[in-house]
Amino acid sequence: MSGVGLPSGEVVLGGGIGQGWWLVVDEQDGPGRVVAGPFPDRAEVSWAAGAYDLGDPDGVRPVYGVRRKDGALNRRPSPQDWAWLAHLGEQLERLPDDWDSELSDDDPLATLVVEVAAALAEAGLPLHDSTGAGSEVGGACLTPEPTLDGVVLTWRQHDRMSVDQVHGVGADATVQQVMNRALADVLIVRGFVVDAFGGATGHVVRSYA
């Protein structure tokens, strides 16, 4: 372990400068107090937190960054952050090439598309790649609609269900309704405004409530 407990409740940190995961306790007037670290991965921070009497567990958090000689911690993107951004970028690449052709760089709808894509990806729901090699697999379809001031969201099932209809028209329609509702529920939980659109075929997603 990188730190050892002291009678005062403080912790001796290993080294003067370090990059990695740190155990930080939130404070009312300040960015937080570093109490242990650095650790090579986030899981070790969680184990370390149990070794110290740090009060409110909600105020104890892992933070990735560089600790300077003066003790201050400069936050940095963690390897997990970079992996997440790469994954989100790959998901956004699945959108049609012209999805933002009518939107300016600072259009709130463009930002909303990214936020919705991120929320779905965090829930483990992929975007549909309509032109890629796996287009038959399906996924969530996002279409920004300026006239609706929102993003139209629908679910695309696997070709076996939606095109070949190997389980029949009834199963196709029912599963479509269930998946569209599931997408809406996920985004409602995340704080988006979601309204029905086109019957059972989709929803319109707008900015946070």
C-alpha positions, -999 to 999 in steps of 0.1 A, spaced: 0 0 0 12 35 -8 4 52 24 2 43 62 -22 56 88 -10 80 115 -26 86 149 -38 120 136 -58 103 109 -35 117 82 -16 95 57 20 95 46 21 95 8 48 77 -11 72 99 -30 70 137 -36 56 135 -72 35 108 -87 9 100 -114 -18 75 -110 -50 69 -89 -53 88 -57 -77 85 -27 -93 120 -22 -116 132 5 -139 161 -4 -138 192 17 -162 221 18 -136 248 11 -112 233 -14 -107 208 -42 -103 179 -18 -76 164 4 -53 137 -10 -49 110 16 -32 80 -2 -16 71 -35 -6 68 -61 -22 34 -70 -18 17 -104 -55 11 -109 -88 23 -96 -97 -10 -78 -68 -6 -54 -81 28 -44 -113 12 -33 -94 -14 -13 -73 14 3 -104 34 13 -115 7 36 -82 9 56 -88 44 67 -114 60 89 -124 88 65 -159 96 77 -187 100 51 -181 74 23 -199 96 -2 -171 122 2 -144 97 -5 -135 92 -42 -108 80 -65 -91 106 -87 -66 101 -114 -39 128 -118 -4 140 -110 5 151 -75 30 179 -74 57 185 -48 35 210 -30 9 183 -25 -17 197 -49 -33 172 -73 -37 181 -110 -64 159 -125 -56 141 -157 -77 118 -180 -72 83 -168 -64 53 -191 -101 44 -186 -112 79 -197 -91 76 -229 -106 42 -236 -141 55 -230 -135 85 -254 -122 61 -280 -153 39 -276 -176 69 -278 -158 82 -309 -163 48 -326 -200 49 -318 -204 84 -333 -186 72 -364 -216 49 -370 -239 79 -375 -246 87 -412 -219 108 -428 -243 138 -433 -260 137 -399 -246 171 -390 -246 187 -425 -273 212 -416 -260 220 -381 -234 246 -372 -204 236 -351 -220 253 -320 -255 241 -326 -270 226 -294 -285 198 -313 -250 185 -323 -241 185 -286 -274 168 -278 -266 140 -302 -232 133 -285 -248 134 -251 -275 109 -261 -250 87 -278 -229 88 -246 -258 79 -224 -268 50 -245 -232 37 -248 -228 39 -210 -259 17 -207 -243 -8 -231 -266 1 -260 -248 5 -294 -256 29 -322 -267 14 -355 -241 15 -382 -263 19 -413 -234 17 -438 -208 -5 -421 -201 -41 -424 -223 -49 -394 -253 -29 -406 -276 -60 -402 -269 -62 -365 -290 -32 -355 -288 -7 -328 -300 28 -318 -307 53 -346 -302 90 -338 -315 118 -362 -313 155 -352 -344 173 -362 -342 211 -360 -379 215 -366 -386 194 -335 -358 210 -315 -346 175 -306 -332 142 -317 -354 115 -331 -345 81 -315 -356 47 -327 -343 12 -323 -332 -9 -353 -335 -46 -348 -313 -73 -363 -322 -80 -400 -335 -114 -388 -363 -96 -370 -369 -65 -390 -362 -77 -426 -365 -114 -427 -391 -115 -399 -382 -150 -390 -404 -148 -360 -434 -132 -377 -448 -97 -380 -463 -97 -346 -430 -105 -328 -413 -79 -349 -438 -52 -339 -439 -61 -303 -401 -63 -298 -399 -29 -316 -422 -13 -291 -404 -28 -262 -370 -17 -274 -382 19 -282 -397 21 -247 -365 8 -232 -344 34 -249 -368 61 -237 -367 48 -201 -329 48 -201 -327 85 -212 -355 96 -188 -335 81 -160 -305 101 -172 -325 133 -171 -334 139 -207 -369 151 -218 -384 123 -239 -416 125 -259 -434 99 -280 -431 104 -317 -447 85 -346 -467 61 -324 -446 31 -315 -418 39 -339 -397 62 -318 -393 92 -295 -380 128 -296 -352 135 -271 -346 170 -259 -321 186 -235 -321 179 -198 -352 188 -177 
